[in-house]
């Protein structure tokens, strides 16, 4: 077990134990234009502010492109392809904790495993 695995496991366990005290979380793939009104509502903001279309459009751009409007393209498949056997084993070991976080009521957009 690596230090990174221990740290990630601790983070996931902390999220699960802190959730009843008000912690909420959102997975990165759930930060979408369609979910933006619900996220705004959660943070006490108007669900349809005047600049909502512009905010939603920004979610389709690559965040690290600076001022350039570069459309976001997922690199998930490439990362999956490059994953070493060690990384896959670590992911498999952490899968039950990750599934619990995904299904937790503290997840603003809970999903099945």
N, C-alpha and C positions, 0 to 999 in steps of 0.2 A: 504494500500500500504506500503510495507516494504522499508527500506533504500536500500536493494539490488535491488529491482525492479526499484526504482528511478534511481539508478546508472546505471543499464543496459539500461534503456530507454534513459538516457542522452548519454551513449556511442553510442547507435544505431543512435540517432538523430545527434550527432556530426559527426559520420561517413558519414551520408547522406549529411550534410551541408558542410563538408570539402572536399568531393569528387571532386567537380569542381576545387578545388585548387591543385589537384595532388595526394590526398590520394588514395591509392589503397588497397584493402584487398582481402584475400583468406580465405575461410572457411577451417577448419581443414580437413574435409573429401576429399577436393580437392587437398591436398598435397599428390599426388600419384606418383608412378614411371612413369605412362603415362604422367602426367602433368609436370614432372620435366623439360623437355626441354623448355617448354613455360615459366616456372618460371625463369629458367636461362636466357632466352632471355630477359625477362622483366627487369632483373637486369643488363643487358648489358654483360652477360657472354656468352662464347661459348655454343651453344646449344648442342653440342656433345663433351664435353671434354673427354680426354682419360680415366678418371676414372668414366665416366657416369654409366656404369654397376654396379660398386661398390656403387655409390651413390644411385642408384635405389634399389639395394638390401637392403641397410640400411633402406629404407622407409618401408620395410616389417617387421622390427624388432621393438620390444617394446622399446621405447626410454628411459625408466627408469630402464632398466635391467643392466645398467653399461656396462661392457665389454663383458658380455654374449650375445650371439646371440639368443635371445628368440623371436620366431615369434610373431608378433602382432596379437592379437585376440580382436575384438571389444567387449566392454562390454555395448554397447548402449542399447540392449534389457533388460539387468539386471537393468540399471539405469532407464529405462522407467517403469519397473515393480515396482521399489522402490519409484517412485515419489509419493509424498503425494498429496491429493486433493488441498492443498494450492499451491504447486509447479505447478500443472496442471493449476490451475486458473491463476496464474501469467504468465505462458507461453501463455495461450490463450489471455490474455490482451496485451502481447507484440508481438503477432503473426503478426499484420499488419506492425509494424516497422521492424521486422525481415524479412518479405517477401519483403519489399522495399529494404533492404540491399542486399538480395539474388539476386534481379532482377536489381540492380543498375549497370550502365555501369562502375562504379568504381570497381566492383567485377571482378577480373581477369577471373573468371569462373562463370558468372551469370547463375542462374537457376530459373526456375519458382517456384511459391509458392507451 
